[in-house]
């Protein structure tokens, strides 16, 4: 059944979009007659070498492109994109050097700071000079445990200007969670803060930082940013940020590196063991983000781009690349609900945010709080909302267009840390269908495979990508044979990237995500995406959130649903019956849980994703290998030894 169109651009919006200009450029230079997005996407996949070369030229990438575009293009893994190219990531993000506002920081405690592009460049030069004098060289790792503040971006740009490798996490990680990540990559420099703010509290992390440093023996220098005013006493080899910077250095030089040299080391959630260290290359990350920002999100110098994220989530890396478009980036650190649900929307109004990015869970929580920005805030500049992190339910589409703003492009996007970008995302020239991601990304042959490895449409299956692309990871850190990397993405289907999402391609080439493949339920041999259940359950006002697992039961599997209810509400027989009726009426009898149980909290990763696998392990009496990857590991106890499941 075709979903309802929630929004559609008018002819003027389509004509003015950069993706339209890009298609016209391709037509002119390649003597083609592409007229629709589907035409453009098919060309970009069939001629991916020409497409990525065109992206380089269209966005005027700074660097030497070299003669060859790709070697072994059809080898997954193993394709080498732009093997002769050299470039510098920071040089491309700092191409502007003027008085246009580059960064605005808004803190939960009311702090506001800003830097122009010229000022940002000056700050990066001062830090890069100090780091270089301290012996930071190409290939060295710089690790940061930082809030989403201006200094974090300066740190990344200074690091990458030198050809060194950046890795970051947020200060709410526990000691072991940080050590599990940074201990594997052996950083030379460690950047952190004295403390941070969250939900009205001022949190001192000096003891945690000291404990982490004791377990990172390769660190030669620790920089501490005065973020919360605690002013800790520093140990030998430590330095205050402002004392460390070399203010005498005004010239910023850039070390150009090979296209496939490491840029970022990012980490899997790590709930099933020590996190995987995913290495992303300079050139592939840059080209992919230029494409996604410039074409799929239509960002330019007039935009104020915001994404609610921490530095431990890939959306921070994605956000920062908006500098390459010359946009103003709005940074926020703190609770999005402090002092109330209006927090981010007041900032959106005051700072004239035009592209507002957040998680699907945030929008759901906002609706549960009965907050309606359309009634409380003036948002004339807001033209796009982006969501990711989990599946955006169709009802959240209704909420956005009813209670936030009717005339905007709501783009649910999906990809992950694995590619530091998206497989499916938005498009300012396409309609928004209720419950769907608008399109598959340019240059990516994204398909849905059935169990036999055949591409299908309007059927559920495994989300895959059949062609190589520049932002595929270089590999995993310390995975010398490449075996772990191969097994993670390429072992399921020959010469094909299997992403681990359970999805469907719709009749008009949109995408629906039903959840992670490894969390798919299988009662009676029928595969059910957990998002299909959550969508129905969370329609019920009494339910704040839910998590579903499959429990092994009598040689089969039964669906168990746990619900977190509003304060003071109990899971009565009547409420259980209501939940089952809603699921049965709007899904199928197969979706109806055999057991419904109430819990006080639901475990999630530090980036906010619920962890079905960890709950399933606890229910089955198995060990969760790495609880340090969880924001609230104590919540697992609510699922242990439940009498209803015996």
N, C-alpha and C positions, 0 to 999 in steps of 0.2 A: 504494500500500500504506500502510495506516495505521501510523504510527510508535508505538512503545511509550510508554505513559504512565510517566514517571519519578517524578512526584510529583503529588499532588492534595490540595487543602485540604479539611479536614473542615467539617462544617456550622457549627461554632462559629467557625472562622476566616472563613468566608464571611460570616456574620452580623455579625462584629465589624469587617470591613473598611470603610474609609471610602468606597470606591467603592460599596458596598452602601447605605450611608447616603445617599450622593449620589443614587443611583437612586431611593431612597424619597422623597427631597426633591423630585426632578423629578416623580415620580408624584403627590405630594400637591399641588404647586403648579400643575401643568399638567393635572391630572385624567387621568392616563395609567395604564396597567397594564403597564409594562415589567417583565419578570421575569428576563431573561438579559442577559449582556453584549452579545450580538449585537443584542438589542432596543435596548439603550442606545446602542450604536454607530450603528445605523441611524437612530435618532432624532437623535443629535448631528450627523449628516451632513445629514439631510433638513431639519433646523431649526437650522442652525449659528448663526444669529443668537441664537436663544433659548438654545442651549447655552453660547455664550461669555458671554452676559449672566448665565447661571446660575453659571458659574465665578467671575465677578466677585463675585457676591453670596455664594456659598457660602464662599469664602475671605476674604470681608470685606476686599476690596482697599481700601486707604487712598487716597482721591483723589476727584475729581469725575467721575462717569461720563458726564454729559451726556445729551442726549435721544436721539441717534442711535446705533445699534449698528454699522451698516455701510452704506457707500455703494458702489454698483457691486459688489455681492457676487459676481457671476458673471464679473467681469472679471479675467483673469489675464494679465499683471500689471495692477494699477490699482485693485483693491478697497481701500477705506479703512475700517479698523476703528476704532470708537469715535472718530470725527473731532472730537468736542466734548470729549473727556475730557482731564483733566490729572492728573498723579500724579508721584511721585518714587520711583525704584527703591530707593534706600537706605532711604527711610522705611518701605517695606514689608518690607525685610529686617531692619530694626532695630525692628520693632514691639514686641519684648519688651525689657524693661529691668529685669532682675532678676538673681538670683545663680545662675541655671541656667548650666551650662558651655556656652559657645557654640563655642569653638575649643580644640582640643588639637593642638599641633604635636609630632611625633616626627621627629627627624633621624636620619640614618644613623649619625652619630657618638654617638648616645645622648642627645642633647639632648631635654628635654621642657619645653614651655611650655603654659600654658593661660590663657584669658580667659573671664570670665563675660559674659553679655549686657550687664550694666551697665558692666563694664570696657571691653568692646569699644566701646560707645557713647561712652564718655569719650575713648578713643583716637582714634576717628573725628572727634569734635568738635575735638580738639586739632590734628589734621592739616588738617581742612577750614578751620579759622580761619586757619592759616598759609598755606594755598593761596589762600584768598580775599584775604588781605592782599598776597599776591604777584601778584595780578591774574588768577587763574584764574576764568574766567566761563563761563556756559552756552555750550556748543558748542565750547569749547576742547578740544584733545586732550591727554590725559596718557598717556604711553607708559611701560611698565615692562618691564625685563629682569630677572626675579626668580625665585627658587626658589618652591616651593609652601609658603610660610611665612605666619605671622600678619600680618606687615607688608604682604604683598601684598593680602590681603583688606581691611585697613584702608585701603590706598591706593585700592582700587576703590570702597569705600563712601564715602570722603571725596570722591573725584572725582565720583561720581554724585549725591551729596547736593547738590552745587553745580550740577547740570545739565550738567556737562562729560562728555566721552566718554572711555571707558577702552579701552586696547589693551595687550596683554601678550604676551611670549614668554619662554622659559626661557633661563637664562644659558649653556646649552651651544650656542646658535646661534653661527655664525661672524659676523664683522664684516659681510660683505656680506649675509648672510641677514637680519640686523637692519636694516641700512640699506635693503634692498629693501622691507622692510615699513614701518618707521616713517618713512622718507624720503618716502613717498607721502602720509602723513597730516599731516605738519608739526606735531609736538607742541610744546606750550609748556613742558611739564614732563616730565622724564625721571627715572625712579626705578630704581635698580639696587642691587647689593650689592658688597661688596669681593671676595667669592669664594664658592665653594660646595664641597660635598663630594659625591664620587661614587666608589663602588666602592673605598673605603678611601683615596682621595686627596683632598687639600685643594688646590683649584684657585684660583689668584689670577687675577682677570679685570680688574685695574686697567688694564693696557695695552690690552686689548680695548675697555674702556669708553671710554678716552680717544680711541681711533681712531674709535669710533662717534660720539662727541660731535662730533668734527671734521667729520663729514658730516651732522650734523643742525643746520643753522644757525638753525632757528626755536626751538630749545630755549633758554629764558631761565634755567632753574634745573635743576640736577642734584642729586638726593637720593641719598645713599649709605647703605645700611643696613649696620651692622657685623654681618655674618652669620658670617664665618669668622675674624675676629680679625686680619686683615692690616693694618687701620688705615692706609689709603692717605693720602698727602698730597693735599689737595684743591686744585683750581684755582679761579680766580675764577669766581663764579657757581655753585659747588658748595657743598653743605652736608651735614653729617652729619644723619641722620634725627632722632636724639634732640635735637640742637641746634635743629633747624628747627621742631619741633612747638611750638605755642602752648599751653602747659600752663595758662595763666590762663583759657582759654576752656572753660567747662563746658557751655554751651548749644549744642545741635546743632539748627540750622535746616535745612529742606529746601526747595530750589527746585523747585516743581512745574512740570513741562514738559508739552507736548502728548503724547498717547498715542504718536504715531508719531515723536517726536523721537529722534535717535540716542542709543544707550546704549553699545554695543560696536562696535568695528571689529575684525573677525577676518579671517584670511587663509587663502586656499587654500594647498595644499602648495607650489605654485610650481615644480614640477619641469619644467614645460613652458614656463616663462617667469617674468617678474616676478609675484609672487603677486597674485591678485585681492583687493581690499580689500572685504570683505563687511560691510555696515552693518546692524546689528540695532537695532530700536526698543525703547524702554523698556517700553511696555505689552504688546506682543506677547510679548516674552521673559518678562516676569513671569507673564502668564496661562498660557503654555505650561508653564513650570516649576512653577507651582502645581499644574496638572493632573497633570503627570508625577510629581512628588514625592508629592503628597497622595493621588491616586487610583490611579495605576498602580504606585507603589512603597509606598504606605501608610505614609508617614513622618509621625511626630508628635514631640512633645516628649520622649518616652521613648527615641527612637532615637539611636544613634551611627552616623552616616553617614560612610563612607569611600569614596573613589575614588582609585586609584593613577593619578595624572595629573601632568603638568607644566602650567605656566601658558601654554604654547604650544599646548595642545590644548583643544578646546571642552568637554571633560568637566570642566575646572577651572571654567569659567563655570557649567556645570550643577550642579556640586557646591556652589558658593557659595550658590546660590539655596535650598539646604536651610535656611538661616537663617530664611527666611520661615515655615517650619513650626515653628520653635523647637527644632529638633534640635541635637545636638552634632555638629560637624563634626570629623573626624579628618584632619589634614593630615600628609602624609609627603613628605620630599624626600630623594632618594638612590637607590641601586641596590636594587631589590627582592630581590636575591640576595646582599647583603652583610650580614653575613659569610657567610651561607649561605641556602639556600632557605627556612629557617624565619623569616627576618627579619619579613615582614609578618604571619605567623600568630602569632608571639609577641606582636606589638603588638595583633593582634585579640583575643587572649586577655586581655592585660593591660588593655586599654581597653574591653573588652566591646562590641566592634563588633557591630552588629545587621544592617547592610546593607553588604556588602563589594563594592566595584566595582573592576573591573580590565579588562585586555585579554584577548581570546581567546588571544593569543600567550603571555601570562604563564602561563595555565593549562596550555597545551601544554608549555611549558618546565618547569613545575613537575613535570608527569608524567614528562617525559624525565629529570628529576633524581631520579626515584623518591622524591619527598617526599610523605608521606601525613599531612596535618594531623590526620586523625582518630586517628592513633596517637600523635601527639606533643603535641597541644594540646587544652585544654578550651574548647569553643566553645558553651556553652549558650545564649548570647544571639543567636547568628548565625541569622537567619531568612531571609536573602535574599542571593544572589550575583548581581551584574549584570556582564555582559561586553559589550564592543563593540570597535571598532577594526578588526576583521576577522571573518571568518565563524567561528563556534564550531562545530567539527566534532562530529558525533554521539558520537564516542569521548570527547570532552571532557565531554559530559554524563555518560557512564558514570563517568569519573574523579571528577567532583565528587560524585556520589551514592555512589560506592564508597569514596573515599579522603578526602573532606572531611567531608561530613555528609549523611545520608540524608533528614532531615526539614527541607528548606528549599525555597524557591522560587528556581529558577535561571532568571533572565530574561536571555536574549540580546536586546540592544537594538540598533537600527540607525536612523541618521539622518545627522547630520553637521554640520559647521561651517556649511553652507549655511542650516540652519534652527536652529542652536544647540540642537538637541533631537532628537526621534526621530519617525520615521514608524511604526515597529513596535517593540513593547516588551513589558514584563511586565504581569501582572495577578494580584494575590494571590487572586483568586476562581476562577481557571481552572487546569486541569491543565497540567503541563509535558510536552510531547511531545518525545521524543528528536530532537535536530537541528533543532528549530523555534523560532522566535520566537512568543511566546504569542498576540499579537493586534496588530491595527492600532490606532493611537492614536485616542482619542475626538476627534471634531470634524474628522477628516481622512478624506476620501474616497479612501483609498489603494487602488489597483487595480494589476493587471499587464496591460499591453497587449501584443498580438502586433504584428507588423510593420505590420499594416493599421490599427493604432490601435483595436482592439476589445478590450474587457475580457474576460479569460479566467481561469478557475480551473483548478488542477491541470495547468497548462501553464507553461513557462518563458517569460519575456518581460521587458519593461521596467517597472520600478517607477515608478508615476506617482501624482500626486494631482490629482483632478479638481475640487476646490473651493478657494477661497481660504481663508486662515487667518491669524490675527493675527501669527504669528511668521515669516511670509515676510519676507525681508530688505527693508529700505527701498530698497535698491539697492546699487550699487557706488560706492565713493568716487571722485570725479572722473569719473564716467561720466555726463556732463551730458545726453546724449540718451537714456540708458537702453538703448542698443543692446547693450552687452556683457552687461548683466543679462538682457535678453530672449534673447539667443542662448545664454546659459548654461543656461537652464531651460525656455524656452517655444517655441523654434524647432522642436522635433521634432514636437510634437503641438499642434494648435490649442487654445488656451484651457486648457492642461493643463500642470502642472509635471512635467517629466521629470527624475527624480533621478539617473539614471546607474547604477543598480544592476540587475543581472540577477537576477530573482527569480521566485518562484512562490507563489501563495496556495493553501493546502492545503484538503482537503475539510472540515475543521472550522475554517476561517478563521484558521489560523495562517499564518506566513510563513516561507519558506526563502529565504535569500540565497545566490546562487551566485558572487558576486564583482562587480567593477565591469564595466559594459557595455563600456567602452573597452578592457578587458583580455580580453574574451571571445575564445576561440580559434575558428577557423572552418575546420578541415581538411575538404576535400571539401564545403564548404557547410553543414556541420553545426555549430551553435553549441554551444560547451562552456564552462561557467564554470570558471575556474581553481580555485576552491575544491573542485570535484568531484575534481580530481586531487590537490590537497594533502591532502585527507581520507584518501585511500588511501595515498599515499606515506609520510605521517608516522605511519602505523601501524607502520612498520618501525623496529625499535629502533636500527638503525645510522644512520638519517636524523634529523638534528636539525631541519632545515627545508628547504624547497624553493621554487623559483620557476619558473613555466612561461610560455613565450611562444609566439607563432606566428611562424615564420620564413617569409618568402616563398620559395617553392621550386617551380620548374618549372611556372609558371602556376597554382600553388595555394598552399597553406600547410601546413607541417608543424609538429607539436608538438615543441618542444624543452624538455626538463626539466633544470634545474640543481639539484644537491643539495649541501647542506652536511652533512658526515658527522661522527660523533663523532671525537674526537681519536685519531689513530693508525689510523683505518679508511680503506681505499682502495676506490675504486669498481672492483671486479673484475667480470669477465664474469658470475660467479655472482650477485653482488649486483644487477647490472643485470637479469638474468633474473628474480630475485625481485621486483624493483620492477615489472617489466612484468606478471608473473603476478598480482600483487596488484591492479594497476589493471584488468587484463582481467577478472579474476574478480568484481570488486566494482563495476565501472562498465561500460564497453563497449569493444570493440576500437578504436573511434574515439578513446577517451581515452588509449590507449597511445602514449607519445612515440616519435617516430622516432629521436630522439637523446637520450641521457642523458649529462650531463657533471658532473664534480665541480668545485666552487669552494670557496674558503676562507672566503668571506663573501658575504652577500647584502645589497645596498643597501636602505636604508629611510629614510623621512622621520624627522624629529626626533621626531615623535609615534609612531614605531614601525611604520608601515605599509610593507610591501614595495612596491617600485615597478616593476611589470611594464613599464610604458611606457618608462621610462628604460633598462631592460635591452634591450628590443626595439630601441630607437634605437641603442644601442651595437652590438648584433649586426649591424644593417643599415648600420653605418658612418655613422650620422647623429649630429649634435651634440645632446647633452643641454644644454638652454639654461640651466638654473639648478641647478648642482650644489650651490650654497650651501643649498638646501632639504633636502639630505640630511645625515643624521647621520654617515654613513660614505661620502663620495663616492669615496674611494680604492677601494672595493669594485667600482666599475664596471670597473676595469681587468681584473678576472678574466674579463670577458665579451667583451673586445675581441680580435679576430683569432684566434678559436678555430679550430684546424685541423679539428676535428670538423664544423664548420659550413660549411666551404668547399665 
